[in-house]
Amino acid sequence: MSDLPPEAAVMAVIMGSMTSSAVSALARLGVPDQLESGPKTVDELAAAVQARPDLLRRLMRATEGMGILAQTPDGKWMQTAMSDVLRTNFSTSLRYLSSLMADEWHARAFASLDETVRTGELAMDRVCGMPAFEFFRLNPAAGENFDRAMTGFSSMESPVIAEAYDFSGIESLTDVGGGQGLFLSTILERYPGVQGTLYELPQVIQGLVGRLNPNVADRIRLVEGNMFESIPPGADAYIMKRITHDWSDELCGKILSGCRAGIREGGKLIVVDAVVPADNGFSPAKVMDLTMMLFSGGKERTEDEFRTLFEASGWRLNRIIPTASQLAVLEGLPI
């Protein structure tokens, strides 16, 4: 893009929201799911997803130019490696994340980014009249779509994190804010000697009964609670993935201090999150930081900011381990 004239480069960036909306529409309609069984005509697809054939063809033509979908020599539409990722049952499906990008609350919040930059007011408070997680609690459909989108994230990230970090020697591992348990289950499958604790809000824990990975369910203890108020004591290691970026330094300090109080002698803190690079280049973490600004008041942090956060909570940042994802593993040791 650096070879383009400035106005052309800016135009390509501006149109990013349009291309994202096109992909979201394709995923919401379920077109990739319909193509899993093989190529189909636009009329067959339109009937299956209850759309107008002429308009669906135009949508698919637009996404075809992005590498999503393709046509056979006889004019039928077929799957590509990129549209495969938008299938509901794909192993690392991004269908729900794509759908979330077009959810009304999400689109309205990003449309008011300038107002948040001016005033510091969270977009969710302005657009929805309440914090994000309260909105999800009161709007189950939006909350379910958000949870599915985060599970899609986790299904991509969990295996590479479990591969990048050596969990051997840890007998008890507590996943703080562990959501649906996918991350913890992935680690336990790879390390059969580890006993896990999933610590989450009561409504999350109650929804997990009987739904954990059966291969490791007997090694996962479910504990209800609020991570800002208490942390279950006695773990060899506390781990949290995509948690610290959700919250301010003050609130993160409460979580990390609770882990410090509960850790066994010789234990570790394992924070899995993006680290904002120090250079001036493009980074997904710098863009994700805007999401945190809008929705939770958290932020993506630099290495120095993580070091300061750790030290204020009784931890020393020991090392940062890159992974084959956008996330890194930050290991903390008790001070």
N, C-alpha and C positions, 0 to 999 in steps of 0.2 A: 504494500500500500504506500510505502514511502516514495515509490516512483511516480505516483499519481500527482497531478496538480492539486494544490491545497483544497480547492472547492470540491473536486471529485473525491478526495479522501474523506473530507467532512461529510459529504453526501452519503458515502458508504456507511459511515458510523451512524448517521441519523436514521438511515433505513433499517438499522439493526432491529428496532422495535417492530417494524413491519414483517421482517423475515421471521422473527420469533413468534409473532402472532400467527403467521401462516403455519408454522410447525405445530403450534399449540392447537390450532383448528383441526389439523390432520389427525393429531393424537386424540383429541376429544371426540371426533367423529368415529374413531376406531378403524380407520382405513388400514393401517399396518396389520391389525389383527385379522382383517378379512383376507389379506394377501398371504397369510401364513400357509394356507393350503395350496397356493399356486396363483399364477397370473389370472386376471379377470378383466373384463371389459368395464368401461366407465358406467354403463347401464347396470351391470351386475353389482358393482360397488355401490352405486347410488341407491339401488333398491335395498341393499343390505344395511346401509347406514341411514336410510331415509333422508336422502338429500336430492337436490335437483341435479340431474346429470350434467347440464351445461355449465353450472357454477362449480360443481365438484371437479370437472375437467380443468377449469381454470386454476383452481387451488392446487391440484396435483401438478399441473404444468409449472407453476411457480416453484413448488418444492423440488421438482425434478431438477431444476437448474441449480439447486443447492447440493445435489447428490443424494437427496432423499426421494426415493421411488425412481423407477425407470420404465421404459416401454419395450415390449418385444417387437420383433420385425412386423408382426401382424397387428400391432397397435394396442395390444392388451397392456395393462399396467402390472408391474411386478415389483417385488421387494428388492431393496439394496441392503448392504451392511448397515447403513445409517438408519434406514426406516425399521430395520429389524430391532434396533434398540428401543423403538417406540411401541413395540408390542407389549401387551399387558403381562404375558407370561415369560418374557425374555429374562434371562438370569440376572441381568443388571439393567432392568427396565427403567427408562427415563420418561415413560408416558405420563406419570402423575406429576413429575417435576415440570414437564413441558406444559401440562394443563394448568398447574398452579400459576405459571407466569401470566396467564390470561384471566385468572380469577379477579373478580371486580375489586375486592379489597386490596389486592396486590397492585393492580394496574392504577387504581386511584392514588395509592400511597406513593408510587414512583412518580406519578404525574405532579405530585406536590413536593418533590425533592427540594426545589428552590426555597419553599416556605420553611422547611425544616432547617435548611442551612441559614436562613435569616433569623429564625426565632429559637431554634433548638428544641421545638416541640416535636414529640414523636408523632409520626404520620398516623399511626393507628389510633392514637388519642384524638387526632383531628378528624380523621376520616370515619372511624368506627365508634368513637366515643369511649374507648376502653383499651387497655393493653392487649397485645396480640394473643397471649395465651388465654386470657379471659374471653376474648372473642371466639377463639376456637372451642372453648368449653361450652359457650352458649349457642354456637352455630356448628352442630355436629358434622354437617356435610363438608363445610370448609375445614374443620379440624381433621376429618378423616382424609381429605385430599392432601393436607399438609403432612400428616403422618406417613401417608403412602409415598409422598415425594421424598421425605427424609429417609424412608426405608430404601428407596432407590439409590440415594446417595450412599447409604451405609453398605448396600450390597456391592457397590463398586469399591469402596474404600476399605472395608473390613479385612478382606483376604490379604491385600498388599500390606496393611499395617501389621497384621499377625505374622507376616513373612519378614517384615523389616526389623521388628523388635524381638529380642530373645526373652521370652517369658519363663524360661526354665529357671528353677530355683524358687519361684513364687508358688507358695502353697495355697494362699487365700487372696483372691483378687476381688475387690469391690468396684463395680461399675456405677459411678455416680451420675444420675440422670440418664440411665442406660436405655430409655425408651422401650422398644419392643423386644429387646434382648438379642437382636441379631449380632451385634458386635461382640458381646460377651460370649455368645454361643460359638462364634467363629474361632475365638481364641481358645475356648475350652475343647473344641474338636481337635485343634492342632496340638494342644498340650493336655493330655489326659490326666496329668498329676495335679492339675489346678482345680481348686474348689472356688466357685463364683458366688458373689452376692450381687443381685440387681436391686439398686436403691432408686426408687421412683415415687412419685405422688400416688396417693391411695387409688385414685380413679384409673391410673395407668396399670398399677399392680393388679387390681381387681379384674381388669380386662385381659390379663395375661394367663390367668389360671387355665391350664390345659392347652395352652397355645404355644408353649416353648418348644424349641427343637427337641424332639424325643431322644435324640442321641446323647444329649447332655443335660436334660431336664433334671435328672436325679442329682446333678452336681451344682444346681443353681438354687440358692436361697433367695426368696422374694421378700424384700423389706420395704414397708411403706414409710414415707416421711417427707420432710421438706429440707432440701439440702442447705437452705439459708439458715435453718434453725438448729440442725443437728446432722451428724454423720455417724453411721454405725461404726463403733470402735473395733479394733483388733485385727485389721487387715495387714497382710504383708505388703500390699500395694493398693493404692487407689488410682483408678483410671477414669478419664472422662474424655469423650470425643465430641467435638463441636459444641462444647458447653461454655468454655471461658469467653468465646467471642460473642455470646449472647448478652453478656452482662458488663456493667461498669466495673472499674477497679475496686470500688467499695464492696459491691456484692460478690465479686470473684474472691475478694479477700476473706469473706465469711466462709465460702466453700472451702478454700484452700487451708484456712486456719482450722476448720473443723477436721479436715483430713490430717493435718499435722498433729492435732490433739489425739486422734484415734490410731495413728500408725504404730505398728509394732517396732521394736528396736531393730535397726538395720533395714527398715522398709523404704519404699519408694513412692513418689508421686509421678504418674504418667499422664501428661496432658497431650492430647492429640488435636491439633488445630493448625490452621495456616499460619505461616510466619511471613509477614510483609517484608519483601526484600529491600535492602537499603538503596539500590540503584534507582534510576529515574525511568526505567523501562516499564512497559505494560506488565501487569500482573493480575490474575484473577482475584487474588486476595485484596487488591486495592479496590476492585469493583464490588466484591462481596462486603467490604467495609461500609459501603453506602447502604447496603441492605440492613446492616446492623444499626447504622445511624437512624434509619427510618423506623424500624420495627421494634427494637428492644432497648436502644440506648447503649448497646455494647459496641465493640469494635474489634477489628482485626489488629493484631499487635506485632511490632517489630521484635527482634531478639532482645534488644535493650529493654523494651517495655515488659516483656515476659520476665526478664531477669529481675527487674524492679518489683514486679508483682509477686514473684516467688519469694524474694527476700523479705518483703513486708509481711508475709504469711508464715515465715519460719522455714522456708525451703531455699536450698541453693540450686540454681540451674546447673546441672552437671554436664549435660550434653544434649545436642539436637541431632536427631537421626532423620534424614530425608526418606521419603517413601516414593513408590511409583504412583503417587497421586498428588493432589494439590496440598495435602496435609503433611505435617512433620510430627515426629514424636519427640516431645520435650520431657526429659527425665529430670526429676528433682529429688534431691537427698535432704534429709533433715539437717538443719543448722544446729 
